[in-house]
């Protein structure tokens, strides 16, 4: 039974029928052209009237001669292993036959023009270029070891000096990147996802700048207007207001001046809009965000210096190594061993080894990638029937890594192109080649970027920023605490040194006091203390009050000490005796100095000790 595909081919490739039927009235009758007694075409009389009839007739005669030459002839057709576009299979008798889309086209041509062929594969299984010529497909054509190259060959400038491409372009090849499916989208996750990097930078700058700006503007306003009703806030208060407004917290600052109020209101409005956008975008990101990949274009690979792998001797390698090609910008990555050109013909091995195991990016033409991912999907479907993440561990970029037109190739001055290329053009224009490229693939997209079949749950990665904030807060507080303890230790050491110096001076002073006599020292000391107390000033070198025990113990030495202190504080005072009082639950002796101010002297042992220490050096 004839298939629809065969009917389409027959309809497209059928030559013009004999114009033997009478033409309708009012239309010109076509002239029938015969070559060697066979009617081959019907030509409009206008063609003969324009003088182009002989040219057309000569062309048709040459085409008929080529048909006769090809008919029954045997050709050598070269190809490379490039599944599914072109590859070879070995039969049981050891015969190598071609397969793939390229040989479906060759088989059609062989059936139409009645020729046979044998398949020739270059030893290196590479296309070839000026710098990589040995054991290549181009070498077979240039040396006359093949009559036709049946493969989807990218149009490279360096190859044109060795062979001719077919005038019919089979398709525009697209090389696509395949990589491990990341656990999270490349747009970010968690708290930082709603805004891009520079938005966060500007927000951080505004937080640092607005506080000092408010502080400076308040000071300038007060100096210009001379109005002191608005007291300037400290810089710390202004900075804390800015941070508190960002966290939607209230403020104890209540500005009076209108300009200051406008400054505060402007910042509040800005924060309200900013936080509203942030909250809405964060919600949308966590629920409706589109999954994106970290590497989508050549620029991503170049900027991040990502390792990638591609077949040896293919279009990608020559587009990088040849200086006149579009991917020559990646030549430094080849020198830095960031690019790997594998000679393994099995794409599945390359996928599992380089991509799954080492995290490389695999660059391959789109038909090969589609078939590769589909076979991998079918295999993993047997492992788990429900888990989409197990089915699709790889993701394919949407943007092509490289675009290049592809065609067959002939040796120089080959006449086969004049016969084969028009037939190939019919196949391209009818969409048959496009159909063959998608043959065996499902209509649905294979392992899309956004699987979309599972509900998204929040992970630690989404909340990682909250962890960072907590850690940063604790670390900062520990640093501040350590700094405080360090300064306290330094201050205590400095105070200790000062006490040692004061103690040494006091020791020297007491020695001098003994040398000059007790009476003179006591008189001078008593006068000095009296003068200072009269002025209401208590210094560190005044005579300390008597011990608390001497206040209520009446022995001879205690009475002497008590009298000494009372004489010092009660000079020019009628009453020299203190009164014992209970104040706030504590015992005090109350004395009045010359200014009439009550002086409290604690009686209890701890308080008396502290009081005595404060009055001594």
Secondary structure, 3 states (H helix, E strand, C coil): CCCHHHHHHHHHHCCCCCCCCCCCCCCCCCEEEEECCEEEEEECHHHHHCCCHHHHHHHHHHHHHHHHHHCCCEEEEEECCECCCEEEEECCCCCEEEECHHHHHHHHHHHHHCCEEEEEECCCCECCECCECCCEHHHHHHCCCCCEEEEEEECCCHHHHCCEECCCCCEEEEEEEEEECCCCCCCCCHHHCCCCHHHHHHHHHHHHHHHHHHHHHHHHHHHHHCCCCCCCCCHHHHHHHHHHHHCCCCCCCCCCCHHHHHHHHHHHHHHHHHHHHHHHHHHHHHHHCCCCCCCCCHHHHHHHCCCEEEECCCHHHHHHHCCCCCCHHHHHHHHCCCEEEECCCCHHHHHHHHHHHCCCEEEEEHHHHHHHHHHHHHHHHHHCCCCHHHHCCEEECCCCCEEEEEEEEECCCCCHHHHHHHHHHHHHHCCHHHHHHCCCCCCCCCCCCCCCCCCCCCCCCCCHHHHHHHHHHHHHHHHHHHHHHHHHHHHHHHHHHHHHHHHHHHHHHHHHHHHHCHHHHHHHHHHHHHHHHHCCCCCCCCCCCCCHHHHHCCCHHHHHHHHHHHHHHCCCCCCCCCEEEEECCEEEEEEECCCCCEEEEECCHHHHHHHHHHCCC
